[in-house]
């Protein structure tokens, strides 16, 4: 039985809500890190170990999460693991020691891995029902959720609330909210055996070479993003010798541009198609990094800001396009999980690759790594999209909902 337009709209609101709630939890955790650091007297090395542990555990969990979603569907994965993941945020908030914080951080990493695979897999399935791009807006709402968490944390601190208290409140509230947003989620499109078991029909067989190219594109896209998120402010401070009050704006202009273009990315992809969208995104990101790299020689901070804006606009649509394309080609949720895994790998490698190269040479040389990867995305992206979608067949179970 195909869902009607009302069911599709309710499901879309549900997915938007789960993305925003998940982004809020991540933002609340990031905003609370300075407080956790002070409370347990962690220092940079132990805090770095905690953050690395969360990333590594999350990455390992994604492998299992993709297989589990294949068996029970992404809807059930989100309904069962999603609320629990939000509640796990209480653990690092109340951890009494560094050793317990590591254990709690590992639990949180498990939750992050399950939710990321579930969210992205289900958003791909919903887009297949719609038969038009809607996925980029979900990632935009994730960014908005993170921004809202930072703003509310700042507001709560001005009212005298402690970060520990706010994390506990956020965890409990987000658990309830996330569970409510999973209620209207739909079973995967295609004939099902039972309530929501089954695989999509018309799935193209995706070769190992194409899957490998998708993995590299996902890794590259996240590493390009990592170049901005980890190093934009440091570039302004160390390379451009910017005023301390102006330094944080380097990442801020990038983040705003990325969020805006994620919210606008669906109509862009609908007009250009996945291949040309990746070309457009890679060219924008390349141009942005080029401006950043030359800003030390001429233009200074304003030119660097312009570069980060262009880079944010380009990077915004890369990952949504990859998720959508691999879902559009058909196959199980574990294929979608591959992009999540590549993304986490890129975010893990990014700080290390750029940092070690910058230490050996200069930060300007280090930032050439994401610049070169942006060129790679512009060149290899369209070719990979053509190969990926060449064998796609029609899915008779997908509902055409172009007017919703």
Secondary structure, DSSP 8 states (H G I E B T S, - for coil): ----HHHHHHHHHHHHHHHHHHHHHHHHHHHHHHHHHHHHT-HHHHHHHHHHHHHHHHHHHHHHHHHHHHHH-HHHHIIIIIHHHHHTHHHHHH--SHHHHHHHHHHHHHHHHHHHHHHHHHHHHHHHHHTS--HHHHHHHHHHHHHHHHHHHHHHHHTT--HHHHHHHHHHHHHHHHHHHHTT----SS--SSSS----TT-----HHHHHHHHHHHHHHHHHHHHHHHHHHHIIIIIS---HHHHTHHHHHHHHHHHHHHHHHHHHHHHHHHHHHHHHHHHHHHHHHHHHHHTTTTTHHHHHHHHHHHHHHHHHHHHHHHHHHHHHT---HHHHHHHHHHHHHHHHHHHHHHHHHHHHS-HHHHTHHHHHHHHHHHHHHHHHHHHHHTT----TT----TT-
